[in-house]
């Protein structure tokens, strides 16, 4: 690309960034629109939604409500993905016939702004248009009137809205569904999903509309990440890896699990993370037997094996990385034996991941290699040999399913959307692998997790800078860590 062409391409985006940071509200300099993506990227996503819903379709998405308590607002993934707008109680309407986007915002609350700073509102029409590229901006109460207009039109439109629960802070869809399920199971709660309530309001007020699920369309779009999305995932992964490496330096007998959580949070927030991708899974000893143990209250002991699984939220994009380490800095004979076997099997998966192959094909080749690793391995206890054999057999069994997965997708959610249909891996897909080895008789649980990006050249393991080899881990654990330099208060 010539220098002149670069100027024409990047000048609008650069001017927008300058505008964001120079704009002042009551003496405060506040960025009103994300600097991670240009408006054109959000517009391109909306164009794909227009293609999916057709000329007779309307896509209607509700944003997140105001947060509970003294918590910073974080927009839902779905709303942010299509607009970049970070305002509570916002609505986005995509008109398939006109291929235009309308944003509905609350009115200005001047008293609140005096305390918290300016927030984009319905009174900032021209500013919002200029910043976001949204076609029209209205106040929230106008949404109903505009839907009346569609109802009066000759051809009744189809309204597409997400049926699945929105993903908010540290939320993946599996847990969002669990929240709804738990409320439904509580006879004294009676809560309903926000999406269900919204769909019910549309049906009650406009029974002439046909309502369809927008979720499959958004899931399909989010499966393939753009270069800017990958850059954010890369940063989240980098920070997760740095925290894990610092944990290797800082962990000694007597360390409490929550100290590693605090240390990781320092690294995340120091480097611009906006929150946690998920609660920290820092599990020592038999706590690791529970894959989502998150209490973090145990004091680690000499001889413990520690699992740490933790990552930040960086600009609405996540990561998911896990490492294990001996608390005293040296692998014991049983840790070396089981972890060494597991690591050899784990690496057989990583090395076979290639673009253009299906998960089934990759796992079949890895399973063949695991059989050889099993046959050449020796174990000190029958229960260890049994656990190793069951690990390989279970992995082999999973290859019989043509829609098997290597792990889970990663993106705006730690357990990201996208589905598994047996298709070959394509450029822009991001996922993790995390097979687990279990010895139930001794409550031993061993698991690693790495993040992989499928590229045009093949596959890139984003986490390959984080030690997983026994010798590398032991070497790093000999170094002084943050917790030795800055110990917790003893009082």
For each residue, the residues with C-beta under 8 A, 3 or more apart:
1: 5 6 9
2: 5 6
3: 6 7
4: 7 8
5: 1 2 8 9
6: 1 2 3 9 10
7: 3 4 10 11
8: 4 5 11
9: 1 5 6
10: 6 7 13 14
11: 7 8 14 15
12: 15 16 38
13: 10 16 17 38 40
14: 10 11 17 18
15: 11 12 18 19
16: 12 13 19 20 33 38 39 131
17: 13 14 20 21 35
18: 14 15 21 22
19: 15 16 22 23 130 131
20: 16 17 23 31 32 33 35 131
21: 17 18 29 31
22: 18 19 29
23: 19 20 29 30 32
24: 27 28 29
25: 28 30 113 117 118
26: 113 114 117 118
27: 24
28: 24 25 117 118
29: 21 22 23 24
30: 23 25 117 118
31: 20 21 34 35
32: 20 23 118 120 127 131
33: 16 20 39 84 85 131 132
34: 31 37 84 86 315
35: 17 20 31
36: 228 232 315 316
37: 34 41 42 84 228
38: 12 13 16 41
39: 16 33 42 43 84 131 132 133
40: 13 43 44 133
41: 37 38 44 45 226 228
42: 37 39 45 46 81 82 83 84 132 133
43: 39 40 46 47 101 133
44: 40 41 47 48
45: 41 42 48 49 81 82 221
46: 42 43 49 50 82 94 101
47: 43 44 50 51 99
48: 44 45 51 52 217 221
49: 45 46 52 53 59 82 94 214 217 218 221
50: 46 47 53 94 96 99
51: 47 48 54
52: 48 49 57 217
53: 49 50 57 58 59 94 96 158 160 214 217
54: 51 57 96 158
55: 96 97
56: 96 97 155 157 158
57: 52 53 54 96 157 158 159 160 212
58: 53 93 94 95 96 150 157 158 159 160
59: 49 53 92 93 94 96 159 160 161 214
60: 91 92 93 94 159 160 161 202
61: 78 79 82 91 92 94 161 162 214
62: 79 90 91 161 166 194 198
63: 75 76 79 85 87 88 89 90 91 92
64: 67 73 74 75 76 79 88 166 168
65: 88 89 194
66: 73 88 89
67: 64 71 72 73 74 88
68: 71
69:
70:
71: 67 68 169
72: 67 274 275
73: 64 66 67 86 87 88
74: 64 67 86 168 169 274 275 316
75: 63 64 79 80 85 86 87 316
76: 63 64 79 80 166 167 168
77: 80 81 166 167 168 316 412 413
78: 61 81 82 162 166 167 218
79: 61 62 63 64 75 76 82 83 85 90 92 166
80: 75 76 77 83 84 85 86 316 412
81: 42 45 77 78 218 221 222 412
82: 42 45 46 49 61 78 79 92 94 101 218
83: 42 79 80 90 92 101 103 132 134
84: 33 34 37 39 42 80 132
85: 33 63 75 79 80 90 92 103 120 128 132 134
86: 34 73 74 75 80
87: 63 73 75 90 105 106 119 120 121
88: 63 64 65 66 67 73 106
89: 63 65 66 105 106 140
90: 62 63 79 83 85 87 103 104 105 106 140
91: 60 61 62 63 103 104 140 143
92: 59 60 61 63 79 82 83 85 101 102 103 104
93: 58 59 60 101 102 104 143 146
94: 46 49 50 53 58 59 60 61 82 100 101 102
95: 58 98 99 100 101 102
96: 50 53 54 55 56 57 58 59 99 157
97: 55 56 157
98: 95
99: 47 50 95 96
100: 94 95 135 136
101: 43 46 82 83 92 93 94 95 134 135 136
102: 92 93 94 95 134 135 136 137 138 146
103: 83 85 90 91 92 128 132 134 136 137 138
104: 90 91 92 93 122 137 138 139 140 142 143
105: 87 89 90 120 121 122 124 128 137 138 139 140
106: 87 88 89 90 109 121 122 139 140
107: 121 122 123 139 140
108: 113 119 121 122 123 124
109: 106 112 113 119 121
110: 113 114
111: 114 115
112: 109 115 116 119
113: 25 26 108 109 110 116 117 118 119
114: 26 110 111
115: 111 112
116: 112 113 119
117: 25 26 28 30 113
118: 25 26 28 30 32 113
119: 87 108 109 112 113 116
120: 32 85 87 105 124 127 128 131
121: 87 105 106 107 108 109 124
122: 104 105 106 107 108 125 137 138 139 140
123: 107 108
124: 105 108 120 121 127 128 137
125: 122 128 129 137
126: 129 130
127: 32 120 124 130 131
128: 85 103 105 120 124 125 131 132 134 137
129: 125 126 132 133 134 135 136 137
130: 19 126 127
131: 16 19 20 32 33 39 120 127 128
132: 33 39 42 83 84 85 103 128 129
133: 39 40 42 43 129
134: 83 85 101 102 103 128 129 137
135: 100 101 102 129
136: 100 101 102 103 129
137: 102 103 104 105 122 124 125 128 129 134
138: 102 103 104 105 122 142 143 146
139: 104 105 106 107 122 142
140: 89 90 91 104 105 106 107 122 143
141: 144 145
142: 104 138 139 145 146
143: 91 93 104 138 140 146 147
144: 141 147 148 205
145: 141 142 148 149
146: 93 102 138 142 143 149 150
147: 143 144 150 151 202 205 206 209
148: 144 145 151 152 206
149: 145 146 152 153
150: 58 146 147 153 157 209
151: 147 148 156 206 208 209
152: 148 149
153: 149 150 156 157
154:
155: 56
156: 151 153 208 209 210
157: 56 57 58 96 97 150 153 209 210
158: 53 54 56 57 58 209 210 211 212
159: 57 58 59 60 202 206 209 210 211 212
160: 53 57 58 59 60 211 212 213 214 217
161: 59 60 61 62 195 198 199 202 211 213 214
162: 61 78 166 195 213 214 215 218
163: 195 199 213 214 215
164: 173 176 177 195 213 215
165: 173 176 177 179 180 193 194 195
166: 62 64 76 77 78 79 162 171 176 194 195
167: 76 77 78 171 172 173 176 412 413
168: 64 74 76 77 171 176
169: 71 74 275 313
170: 275 276 277 278 279 313
171: 166 167 168 175 176 413
172: 167 175 176 278 413 414 415 416
173: 164 165 167 176 177 413 415 417
174: 177 178 415
175: 171 172 178 179
176: 164 165 166 167 168 171 172 173 179 180
177: 164 165 173 174 180 181
178: 174 175 181 182
179: 165 175 176 182 183
180: 165 176 177 183 184 191 192 193
181: 177 178 184 185
182: 178 179 185 186
183: 179 180 186 189 190 191 192
184: 180 181 189 191
185: 181 182
186: 182 183 189 190 191
187: 190
188:
189: 183 184 186
190: 183 186 187
191: 180 183 184 186
192: 180 183 196 197
193: 165 180 196 197
194: 62 65 165 166 197 198
195: 161 162 163 164 165 166 198 199
196: 192 193 199 200
197: 192 193 194 200 201
198: 62 161 194 195 201 202
199: 161 163 195 196 202 203 211
200: 196 197 203 204
201: 197 198 204 205
202: 60 147 159 161 198 199 205 206 209 211
203: 199 200 206 207 209 211
204: 200 201 207
205: 144 147 201 202
206: 147 148 151 159 202 203 209
207: 203 204
208: 151 156
209: 147 150 151 156 157 158 159 202 203 206
210: 156 157 158 159
211: 158 159 160 161 199 202 203
212: 57 158 159 160
213: 160 161 162 163 164 216
214: 49 53 59 61 160 161 162 163 217 218
215: 162 163 164 218 219
216: 213 219 220
217: 48 49 52 53 160 214 220 221
218: 49 78 81 82 162 214 215 221 222 417
219: 215 216 222 223 417 418 419
220: 216 217 223 418
221: 45 48 49 81 217 218 224
222: 81 218 219 225 411 412 416 417 418
223: 219 220 409 416 417 418 419 428 429
224: 221 426 427 428 429
225: 222 229 230 233 411 428 429 430 453
226: 41 229 230 428
227: 230 231
228: 36 37 41 231 232
229: 225 226 232 233 317 411
230: 225 226 227 233 234 428 430 453
231: 227 228 234 235
232: 36 228 229 235 236 314 315 316 317
233: 225 229 230 236 237 314 317 318 319 410 411 430 451 453 462
234: 230 231 237 238 453 462
235: 231 232 238 239 271 272 314 315
236: 232 233 239 240 273 277 311 312 313 314 317 318 319
237: 233 234 240 241 311 319 321 451 462 463
238: 234 235 241 242 462
239: 235 236 242 243 267 268 271 273 311 312 314 319
240: 236 237 243 244 310 311 312 319 320 321 463
241: 237 238 244 245 321 463 465 466
242: 238 239 245 246 267
243: 239 240 246 247 263 264 267 268 310
244: 240 241 247 248 264 308 310 321 323 466
245: 241 242 248 249 466 467 476
246: 242 243 249 250 263 264 267 481 482
247: 243 244 250 251 260 263 264 306 308 323 325 481
248: 244 245 251 323 325 467 473 476 477 481
249: 245 246 476 477 479 480 481 482 484
250: 246 247 255 259 260 263 481 482 483 484
251: 247 248 255 260 300 306 325 327 329 477 481 483
252: 255 300 327 328 329 484
253: 300 301 302 304 327 328
254: 299 300
255: 250 251 252 259 260 299 300 327 483
256: 259 296 297 298 299 300 488
257: 260 261 282 283 284 287 295 296 297 298 299 300
258: 261 262 282 296 297
259: 250 255 256 262 263 483 488
260: 247 250 251 255 257 263 264 280 282 308 483
261: 257 258 264 265 280 282 296 310
262: 258 259 265 266
263: 243 246 247 250 259 260 266 267 481 482 483
264: 243 244 246 247 260 261 267 268 280 310
265: 261 262 268 269 276
266: 262 263 269 270 482
267: 239 242 243 246 263 264 270 271
268: 239 243 264 265 271 273 276 312
269: 265 266 272 273
270: 266 267
271: 235 239 267 268
272: 235 269 314
273: 236 239 268 269 276 312 313 314
274: 72 74 313 314 315 316
275: 72 74 169 170 312 313
276: 170 265 268 273 279 280 310 311 312 313
277: 170 236 310 311 312 313 318 319 320 414
278: 170 172 281 310 311 318 320 414
279: 170 276 294
280: 260 261 264 276 294 296 308 309 310
281: 278 291 292 293 294 307 308 309 310 322
282: 257 258 260 261 294 296 306 307 308 309 310
283: 257 287 288 290 293 306 307 308
284: 257 287 288 298 300 301 304 305 306 307 327
285: 288 298 300 301 304 305
286: 289 443
287: 257 283 284 290 293 295 298
288: 283 284 285 293 305 306 307 324 444 445
289: 286 293 438 443 444 445
290: 283 287 293
291: 281 436 445 447
292: 281
293: 281 283 287 288 289 290
294: 279 280 281 282
295: 257 287 298
296: 256 257 258 261 280 282
297: 256 257 258
298: 256 257 284 285 287 295
299: 254 255 256 257
300: 251 252 253 254 255 256 257 284 285 304 306 327
301: 253 284 285 304 327
302: 253 327 328
303: 326 327 328 332
304: 253 284 285 300 301 326 327 328
305: 284 285 288 324 325 326 327 335 339 444 446
306: 247 251 282 283 284 288 300 324 325 326 327
307: 281 282 283 284 288 322 323 324 445 446 447
308: 244 247 260 280 281 282 283 322 323 324 325
309: 280 281 282 320 321 322 447 449
310: 240 243 244 261 264 276 277 278 280 281 282 321
311: 236 237 239 240 276 277 278 318 319 320 321 414
312: 236 239 240 268 273 275 276 277 318 319
313: 169 170 236 273 274 275 276 277 316 317 318
314: 232 233 235 236 239 272 273 274 317 318 319
315: 34 36 232 235 274
316: 36 74 75 77 80 232 274 313 412
317: 229 232 233 236 313 314 411 412
318: 233 236 277 278 311 312 313 314 410 411 412 413 414 416
319: 233 236 237 239 240 277 311 312 314 410 414 451 462
320: 240 277 278 309 311 408 410 414 432 434 449 451
321: 237 240 241 244 309 310 311 432 449 450 451 463 466
322: 281 307 308 309 434 447 448 449
323: 244 247 248 307 308 448 466 467 468 473
324: 288 305 306 307 308 339 446 447 448
325: 247 248 251 305 306 308 473 477
326: 303 304 305 306 329 330 331 332 335 473 474 477
327: 251 252 253 255 284 300 301 302 303 304 305 306
328: 252 253 302 303 304
329: 251 252 326 474 477 478
330: 326 474
331: 326 335 336 339 470 473 474
332: 303 326 335 336
333: 336 337 380
334: 337 338 380 381 384
335: 305 326 331 332 338 339
336: 331 332 333 339 340 470
337: 333 334 340 341 379 380 384
338: 334 335 341 342 384 387 388 437 439 444 446
339: 305 324 331 335 336 342 343 446 470
340: 336 337 343 344 470
341: 337 338 344 345 373 374 377 379 388 437
342: 338 339 345 346 391 437 446 448
343: 339 340 346 347 448 468 469 470
344: 340 341 347 348 373 377
345: 341 342 348 349 366 369 370 373 391 392 395 435
346: 342 343 349 350 433 435 448 468
347: 343 344 350 351
348: 344 345 351 352 366 369 370 373
349: 345 346 352 353 362 363 366 406 433 435
350: 346 347 353 433 450 452 461
351: 347 348
352: 348 349 357 362 365 366 369
353: 349 350 357 362 406 425 433 452 459
354: 357 362 425 458 459
355: 424 425 426 427 454 455 456 457 458 459
356: 424 425 426
357: 352 353 354 361 362 424 425
358: 361 362 402 422 423 424 425
359: 362 363 404 405 406 420 422 425
360: 363 364 399 401 402 403 404 422
361: 357 358 364 365
362: 349 352 353 354 357 358 359 365 366 406
363: 349 359 360 366 367 395 398 399 404 406
364: 360 361 367 368 399
365: 352 361 362 368 369
366: 345 348 349 352 362 363 369 370 395
367: 363 364 370 371 392 395 396 399
368: 364 365 371 372
369: 345 348 352 365 366 372 373
370: 345 348 366 367 373 374 392 395 396
371: 367 368 374 375 392 396
372: 368 369 375 376
373: 341 344 345 348 369 370 376 377 392
374: 341 370 371 377 388 389 392
375: 371 372
376: 372 373
377: 341 344 373 374 388
378:
379: 337 341 382 384 385 388
380: 333 334 337 384
381: 334 384 385
382: 379 385 386
383: 386 387 439 441 442
384: 334 337 338 379 380 381 387 388 439
385: 379 381 382 388 389
386: 382 383 389 390
387: 338 383 384 390 391 437 438 439 440 444
388: 338 341 374 377 379 384 385 391 392 437
389: 374 385 386 392 393
390: 386 387 393 394 438
391: 342 345 387 388 394 395 435 437 438
392: 345 367 370 371 373 374 388 389 395 396
393: 389 390 396 397
394: 390 391 397 398
395: 345 363 366 367 370 391 392 398 399 435
396: 367 370 371 392 393 399
397: 393 394 400
398: 363 394 395 401 404
399: 360 363 364 367 395 396 404
400: 397 404
401: 360 398 404
402: 358 360 422
403: 360 420 421 422
404: 359 360 363 398 399 400 401 420 422
405: 359 408 420 431
406: 349 353 359 362 363 431 433
407: 431 432 433 434 449
408: 320 405 415 416 431 432 434
409: 223 415 416 417 418 429 430 431
410: 233 318 319 320 414 416 430 431 432 451
411: 222 225 229 233 317 318 416 417 418 430
412: 77 80 81 167 222 316 317 318 416
413: 77 167 171 172 173 318 416 417
414: 172 277 278 311 318 319 320 410
415: 172 173 174 408 409
416: 172 222 223 318 408 409 410 411 412 413 430
417: 173 218 219 222 223 409 411 413
418: 219 220 222 223 409 411 429
419: 219 223
420: 359 403 404 405
421: 403
422: 358 359 360 402 403 404
423: 358 426
424: 355 356 357 358
425: 353 354 355 356 357 358 359 429 454 459
426: 224 355 356 423 429 454
427: 224 355 454 455 456
428: 223 224 225 226 230 454
429: 223 224 225 409 418 425 426 453 454
430: 225 230 233 409 410 411 416 451 452 453 454
431: 405 406 407 408 409 410 451 452
432: 320 321 407 408 410 449 450 451 452
433: 346 349 350 353 406 407 449 450 452
434: 320 322 407 408 447 448 449
435: 345 346 349 391 395 447
436: 291 445 446 447
437: 338 341 342 387 388 391 444 445 446 447
438: 289 387 390 391 444 445 446
439: 338 383 384 387 442 443 444 445
440: 387 443
441: 383
442: 383 439
443: 286 289 439 440
444: 288 289 305 338 387 437 438 439
445: 288 289 291 307 436 437 438 439
446: 305 307 324 338 339 342 436 437 438
447: 291 307 309 322 324 434 435 436 437
448: 322 323 324 342 343 346 434 468
449: 309 320 321 322 407 432 433 434
450: 321 350 432 433 461 462 463 464
451: 233 237 319 320 321 410 430 431 432 461 462 463
452: 350 353 430 431 432 433 459 460 461 462
453: 225 230 233 234 429 430 459 460 462
454: 355 425 426 427 428 429 430 458 459
455: 355 427 458 459 460
456: 355 427
457: 355 460
458: 354 355 454 455
459: 353 354 355 425 452 453 454 455
460: 452 453 455 457
461: 350 450 451 452 464
462: 233 234 237 238 319 450 451 452 453
463: 237 240 241 321 450 451 466
464: 450 461
465: 241
466: 241 244 245 321 323 463
467: 245 248 323 472 473 475 476
468: 323 343 346 448 472 473
469: 343 472 473
470: 331 336 339 340 343 473 474
471: 474 475
472: 467 468 469 475 476
473: 248 323 325 326 331 467 468 469 470 476 477
474: 326 329 330 331 470 471 477 478
475: 467 471 472 478
476: 245 248 249 467 472 473 479
477: 248 249 251 325 326 329 473 474
478: 329 474 475
479: 249 476
480: 249 484 485
481: 246 247 248 249 250 251 263 484 485
482: 246 249 250 263 266 485 486
483: 250 251 255 259 260 263 486 487 488
484: 249 250 252 480 481 487
485: 480 481 482
486: 482 483
487: 483 484 490
488: 256 259 483
489:
490: 487
491:
